[in-house]
């Protein structure tokens, strides 16, 4: 077996094309073995096996520097850079992260988990090289879908102005997570059809030398192309056509399903544990499709993550022209959706908490300052959203919760979520964001309000001395906390569903002053800049004591949600313990 | 005079080319008259006179919809859409804002003040039109410099996929605020030289029909081109070459100086009130140039706003290859600078508070999560930064102050600012941002620290009962508040210079508990999510009362800073009054 002998990329140097091709087969098998057990990005890694081998065969890493965009496709890179055991030894499966990470290896230069940054990072490395007078190759490896993100254009524009040696490898597998959107993919398809020939070449227009590789899963073709550009003194794009899912038939056939695979049976290609459960994503799709059918002016926008609101292929087809995937471009998506609303449509845009970060400016400017009455659904905003640091769902409360004019809502259960969505789509006055709970779906225990135009918290249970304000998906934790408090003390605590992340319901907060000395806040996000801070700020000049629970800013590289909650004292036992300590210590109560 | 007769664009319909040309001369005179008195964007408006006339002559606004990018160039549009008196009657000079604003006119569809969004907004309007089955023209007018921003690429990519009628007018005056950077401008120059002909056309590569107008200051040429595209059923780019500053010789000659003009003498072209005063921008340039001369590995990056750190043309030339303008692309600028730092350079990026909004994701991911030891200088982060809502400097504390791993510093005076900058550039461990004070420059009254690697507040004066924590540029206000408090009460208050926006100096905050009952926080930013909230959060479970001063989220369309401060109780008299009220009411002190 060749793979076992590859301790570092240097060991690739002596292998010939035939041997490298055998290695590729071994790596493909290792990928399927590992990911069928652990789950992970399968399709993108299967497609890039030969390209990764060729890169490490031709270039002299780590002296030559390679930046993988978004790093969903670095499993092969990890296998070849001293981390093969994580893919060969079942005991060590999962011992490396799914992203590049300098703390893991000197071959990983950056932590990356968001798309379209690799060319910027490579430009910076190239400029640093020029300034410092060294002579290494700098290579960015960017997927075709990541070209959608405007930052890739910004960086291409920058790299060719700098003008010195820079190699951009476009790994063109003709897919995003779902199918690609944006005209650039029509352009790339034309280049593929014509073996890279033809006028009006996007990369040449931006000042790049351009080289085409027809079959990027043929090592000899890739090696030849990379040898030709090694040591270049000017910017060059190598357009490499690869096949997503290559070598595993189910993944070649249904590329969307196999972009990120759950653990699966290698023989049948069936996912294990696929008990279908209705979740917030699927009820969102059901609601929106039903609403679209009644209202032809309702338009729903995604930026390449349709599944976060349940728009699988069948649902996208049902929605027709009322559903629009604009590609990986959150900035454009927000401004575009704001303009849809200004143009008289009912307009909804949905994306992940971690990706909405890229559109803060457009949310603040076009959506909120201009008060365009669009609806933004924020998904995966939770400790349960993603279980790592590069994509985490814990920052959006602090990010969006302080934007002027925005109404940011945190529903606590299924009925409230749908009621908020329905209200927001129906109104034409306010920019509204709704944080889809990331915790398991629950049902309301009574009627929910249908109007959210005024900030108002809902008092679910009246008690005294202690009031618990438990936000959104953590409302259940608030309920459990109150129950435990009552068990321990025999006293009834007040329980509040705040519902609003933005704004303060001063009527309720004033009312609480009368019979309460302690207010507890609980939220599914970092504390700094968050909901608890607003409540603490409100009571700061009064005698009310506020105990806030949420996450510290230290988000581990990888984590299990229950472990991270425990570590942040986000359990009923910890919270009630703190309350009781407080009551004991405080003379004032 | 024609201009007096233009009550709305309908009045342009009957004028012939000769009459429209006379009108252009009148408008140019009105622009110079007005802006010489009020100050404003002169160069960009002088260049676009004929194009604006042609748009309103050819299209049927407001039914046809025009979106001006960033809207620095809407003065002519305002003159022709019922707002001419703001440019003809000195009594009414300045009665309109410098940006488009739907509250001002139905001809303004969006509030816009940040670049590169117009194509997204036009795409949204076009899609809404298609959904609703109306047939109006939708036109985006975007300057060549705004093409740098990746969002313009995202939107071009989106518009051609949608594929229906969309008109993008590229107003190519071959200038940004300073000279252009980015290869796209080399590309545009080649098109200009060849009358729009030649292969590898950027716009055609992205799926647009392309039309070239050689002299955009010749009304007949522009009218002809716009007539040809009116009613188009597919996306088209009209590339119009104009001259920035056209018709006013000083502005034609020095385009950078006249992009935004202070009030000036129309005859001599001299700015009035130009007493040169050293400010934070110029001491930054002096410091950095001096440092660069000693350290060839120090690189300073700007995204088209070199003047915010004093890099005028002469200073840019002095810095040579160690100063890099990457064009209007904050996202790329942050990732690029982070990579410079990772690549071993000492790396500084500077931009305005209002523009840094566009790079939150890159700051959170590449700069901070990856702990790249770059320095980010945030300028204009102050009520004094910009005096309007679309570009305001009041949000950055809430935006950046809650990012994990970031050290965000708020120097209170010149020496502290330079010491922080020097420390940050010298260290290689932490991602650091420094908020340049927007208030008038002051000097330290003693030595300042040289090491900021640990969060630590500086106690400037020890007192009891009341402690004032006055952040950054508002430290002076804290000093005045303490002085007035002492005058009124005869008691000495504690005065603290917090210096750190991120983190909490728990040692100092605990120490304050001993002899203080009231902590006052003062900051030059919105309160929501800000510094005061952190302090309130820190003391939330204690008996300390916290009074926080900063700005509400209601930022007026335009304002005078002292007025807005008064309105937010940011005066020594208001603050001391509140403290005294509090002491009176509270039995506990």
Boltz contact constraints between the chains, C-beta under 6 A:
constraints:
  - contact:
      token1: [A, 110]
      token2: [B, 370]
      max_distance: 6.0
  - contact:
      token1: [A, 111]
      token2: [B, 369]
      max_distance: 6.0
  - contact:
      token1: [A, 111]
      token2: [B, 370]
      max_distance: 6.0
  - contact:
      token1: [A, 114]
      token2: [B, 365]
      max_distance: 6.0
  - contact:
      token1: [A, 117]
      token2: [B, 335]
      max_distance: 6.0
  - contact:
      token1: [A, 120]
      token2: [B, 332]
      max_distance: 6.0
  - contact:
      token1: [A, 120]
      token2: [B, 335]
      max_distance: 6.0
  - contact:
      token1: [A, 120]
      token2: [B, 336]
      max_distance: 6.0
  - contact:
      token1: [A, 121]
      token2: [B, 335]
      max_distance: 6.0
  - contact:
      token1: [A, 121]
      token2: [B, 339]
      max_distance: 6.0
  - contact:
      token1: [A, 123]
      token2: [B, 336]
      max_distance: 6.0
  - contact:
      token1: [A, 124]
      token2: [B, 336]
      max_distance: 6.0
  - contact:
      token1: [A, 124]
      token2: [B, 339]
      max_distance: 6.0
  - contact:
      token1: [A, 124]
      token2: [B, 340]
      max_distance: 6.0
  - contact:
      token1: [A, 125]
      token2: [B, 339]
      max_distance: 6.0
  - contact:
      token1: [A, 125]
      token2: [B, 343]
      max_distance: 6.0
  - contact:
      token1: [A, 127]
      token2: [B, 340]
      max_distance: 6.0
  - contact:
      token1: [A, 128]
      token2: [B, 340]
      max_distance: 6.0
  - contact:
      token1: [A, 128]
      token2: [B, 343]
      max_distance: 6.0
  - contact:
      token1: [A, 128]
      token2: [B, 344]
      max_distance: 6.0
  - contact:
      token1: [A, 128]
      token2: [B, 345]
      max_distance: 6.0
  - contact:
      token1: [A, 131]
      token2: [B, 297]
      max_distance: 6.0
  - contact:
      token1: [A, 131]
      token2: [B, 345]
      max_distance: 6.0
  - contact:
      token1: [A, 132]
      token2: [B, 344]
      max_distance: 6.0
  - contact:
      token1: [A, 150]
      token2: [B, 150]
      max_distance: 6.0
  - contact:
      token1: [A, 150]
      token2: [B, 151]
      max_distance: 6.0
  - contact:
      token1: [A, 150]
      token2: [B, 153]
      max_distance: 6.0
  - contact:
      token1: [A, 150]
      token2: [B, 154]
      max_distance: 6.0
  - contact:
      token1: [A, 151]
      token2: [B, 150]
      max_distance: 6.0
  - contact:
      token1: [A, 151]
      token2: [B, 331]
      max_distance: 6.0
  - contact:
      token1: [A, 151]
      token2: [B, 332]
      max_distance: 6.0
  - contact:
      token1: [A, 153]
      token2: [B, 150]
      max_distance: 6.0
  - contact:
      token1: [A, 153]
      token2: [B, 153]
      max_distance: 6.0
  - contact:
      token1: [A, 154]
      token2: [B, 150]
      max_distance: 6.0
  - contact:
      token1: [A, 154]
      token2: [B, 329]
      max_distance: 6.0
  - contact:
      token1: [A, 154]
      token2: [B, 332]
      max_distance: 6.0
  - contact:
      token1: [A, 155]
      token2: [B, 332]
      max_distance: 6.0
  - contact:
      token1: [A, 157]
      token2: [B, 182]
      max_distance: 6.0
  - contact:
      token1: [A, 157]
      token2: [B, 183]
      max_distance: 6.0
  - contact:
      token1: [A, 157]
      token2: [B, 184]
      max_distance: 6.0
  - contact:
      token1: [A, 158]
      token2: [B, 326]
      max_distance: 6.0
  - contact:
      token1: [A, 158]
      token2: [B, 332]
      max_distance: 6.0
  - contact:
      token1: [A, 160]
      token2: [B, 183]
      max_distance: 6.0
  - contact:
      token1: [A, 161]
      token2: [B, 182]
      max_distance: 6.0
  - contact:
      token1: [A, 161]
      token2: [B, 183]
      max_distance: 6.0
  - contact:
      token1: [A, 182]
      token2: [B, 157]
      max_distance: 6.0
  - contact:
      token1: [A, 182]
      token2: [B, 161]
      max_distance: 6.0
  - contact:
      token1: [A, 183]
      token2: [B, 157]
      max_distance: 6.0
  - contact:
      token1: [A, 183]
      token2: [B, 160]
      max_distance: 6.0
  - contact:
      token1: [A, 183]
      token2: [B, 161]
      max_distance: 6.0
  - contact:
      token1: [A, 183]
      token2: [B, 206]
      max_distance: 6.0
  - contact:
      token1: [A, 183]
      token2: [B, 207]
      max_distance: 6.0
  - contact:
      token1: [A, 184]
      token2: [B, 157]
      max_distance: 6.0
  - contact:
      token1: [A, 187]
      token2: [B, 205]
      max_distance: 6.0
  - contact:
      token1: [A, 199]
      token2: [B, 199]
      max_distance: 6.0
  - contact:
      token1: [A, 200]
      token2: [B, 200]
      max_distance: 6.0
  - contact:
      token1: [A, 200]
      token2: [B, 201]
      max_distance: 6.0
  - contact:
      token1: [A, 200]
      token2: [B, 204]
      max_distance: 6.0
  - contact:
      token1: [A, 200]
      token2: [B, 205]
      max_distance: 6.0
  - contact:
      token1: [A, 201]
      token2: [B, 200]
      max_distance: 6.0
  - contact:
      token1: [A, 202]
      token2: [B, 205]
      max_distance: 6.0
  - contact:
      token1: [A, 204]
      token2: [B, 200]
      max_distance: 6.0
  - contact:
      token1: [A, 205]
      token2: [B, 187]
      max_distance: 6.0
  - contact:
      token1: [A, 205]
      token2: [B, 200]
      max_distance: 6.0
  - contact:
      token1: [A, 205]
      token2: [B, 202]
      max_distance: 6.0
  - contact:
      token1: [A, 205]
      token2: [B, 205]
      max_distance: 6.0
  - contact:
      token1: [A, 206]
      token2: [B, 183]
      max_distance: 6.0
  - contact:
      token1: [A, 207]
      token2: [B, 183]
      max_distance: 6.0
  - contact:
      token1: [A, 297]
      token2: [B, 131]
      max_distance: 6.0
  - contact:
      token1: [A, 326]
      token2: [B, 158]
      max_distance: 6.0
  - contact:
      token1: [A, 329]
      token2: [B, 154]
      max_distance: 6.0
  - contact:
      token1: [A, 331]
      token2: [B, 151]
      max_distance: 6.0
  - contact:
      token1: [A, 332]
      token2: [B, 120]
      max_distance: 6.0
  - contact:
      token1: [A, 332]
      token2: [B, 151]
      max_distance: 6.0
  - contact:
      token1: [A, 332]
      token2: [B, 154]
      max_distance: 6.0
  - contact:
      token1: [A, 332]
      token2: [B, 155]
      max_distance: 6.0
  - contact:
      token1: [A, 332]
      token2: [B, 158]
      max_distance: 6.0
  - contact:
      token1: [A, 335]
      token2: [B, 117]
      max_distance: 6.0
  - contact:
      token1: [A, 335]
      token2: [B, 120]
      max_distance: 6.0
  - contact:
      token1: [A, 335]
      token2: [B, 121]
      max_distance: 6.0
  - contact:
      token1: [A, 336]
      token2: [B, 120]
      max_distance: 6.0
  - contact:
      token1: [A, 336]
      token2: [B, 123]
      max_distance: 6.0
  - contact:
      token1: [A, 336]
      token2: [B, 124]
      max_distance: 6.0
  - contact:
      token1: [A, 339]
      token2: [B, 121]
      max_distance: 6.0
  - contact:
      token1: [A, 339]
      token2: [B, 124]
      max_distance: 6.0
  - contact:
      token1: [A, 339]
      token2: [B, 125]
      max_distance: 6.0
  - contact:
      token1: [A, 340]
      token2: [B, 124]
      max_distance: 6.0
  - contact:
      token1: [A, 340]
      token2: [B, 127]
      max_distance: 6.0
  - contact:
      token1: [A, 340]
      token2: [B, 128]
      max_distance: 6.0
  - contact:
      token1: [A, 343]
      token2: [B, 125]
      max_distance: 6.0
  - contact:
      token1: [A, 343]
      token2: [B, 128]
      max_distance: 6.0
  - contact:
      token1: [A, 344]
      token2: [B, 128]
      max_distance: 6.0
  - contact:
      token1: [A, 344]
      token2: [B, 132]
      max_distance: 6.0
  - contact:
      token1: [A, 345]
      token2: [B, 128]
      max_distance: 6.0
  - contact:
      token1: [A, 345]
      token2: [B, 131]
      max_distance: 6.0
  - contact:
      token1: [A, 357]
      token2: [B, 360]
      max_distance: 6.0
  - contact:
      token1: [A, 357]
      token2: [B, 361]
      max_distance: 6.0
  - contact:
      token1: [A, 358]
      token2: [B, 361]
      max_distance: 6.0
  - contact:
      token1: [A, 360]
      token2: [B, 357]
      max_distance: 6.0
  - contact:
      token1: [A, 360]
      token2: [B, 360]
      max_distance: 6.0
  - contact:
      token1: [A, 361]
      token2: [B, 357]
      max_distance: 6.0
  - contact:
      token1: [A, 361]
      token2: [B, 358]
      max_distance: 6.0
  - contact:
      token1: [A, 365]
      token2: [B, 114]
      max_distance: 6.0
  - contact:
      token1: [A, 369]
      token2: [B, 111]
      max_distance: 6.0
  - contact:
      token1: [A, 370]
      token2: [B, 110]
      max_distance: 6.0
  - contact:
      token1: [A, 370]
      token2: [B, 111]
      max_distance: 6.0
  - contact:
      token1: [A, 398]
      token2: [B, 402]
      max_distance: 6.0
  - contact:
      token1: [A, 402]
      token2: [B, 398]
      max_distance: 6.0
  - contact:
      token1: [A, 402]
      token2: [B, 528]
      max_distance: 6.0
  - contact:
      token1: [A, 402]
      token2: [B, 529]
      max_distance: 6.0
  - contact:
      token1: [A, 404]
      token2: [B, 553]
      max_distance: 6.0
  - contact:
      token1: [A, 528]
      token2: [B, 402]
      max_distance: 6.0
  - contact:
      token1: [A, 529]
      token2: [B, 402]
      max_distance: 6.0
  - contact:
      token1: [A, 529]
      token2: [B, 529]
      max_distance: 6.0
  - contact:
      token1: [A, 533]
      token2: [B, 533]
      max_distance: 6.0
  - contact:
      token1: [A, 533]
      token2: [B, 537]
      max_distance: 6.0
  - contact:
      token1: [A, 536]
      token2: [B, 536]
      max_distance: 6.0
  - contact:
      token1: [A, 536]
      token2: [B, 537]
      max_distance: 6.0
  - contact:
      token1: [A, 536]
      token2: [B, 540]
      max_distance: 6.0
  - contact:
      token1: [A, 537]
      token2: [B, 533]
      max_distance: 6.0
  - contact:
      token1: [A, 537]
      token2: [B, 536]
      max_distance: 6.0
  - contact:
      token1: [A, 540]
      token2: [B, 536]
      max_distance: 6.0
  - contact:
      token1: [A, 540]
      token2: [B, 546]
      max_distance: 6.0
  - contact:
      token1: [A, 541]
      token2: [B, 545]
      max_distance: 6.0
  - contact:
      token1: [A, 541]
      token2: [B, 547]
      max_distance: 6.0
  - contact:
      token1: [A, 545]
      token2: [B, 541]
      max_distance: 6.0
  - contact:
      token1: [A, 546]
      token2: [B, 540]
      max_distance: 6.0
  - contact:
      token1: [A, 547]
      token2: [B, 541]
      max_distance: 6.0
  - contact:
      token1: [A, 553]
      token2: [B, 404]
      max_distance: 6.0
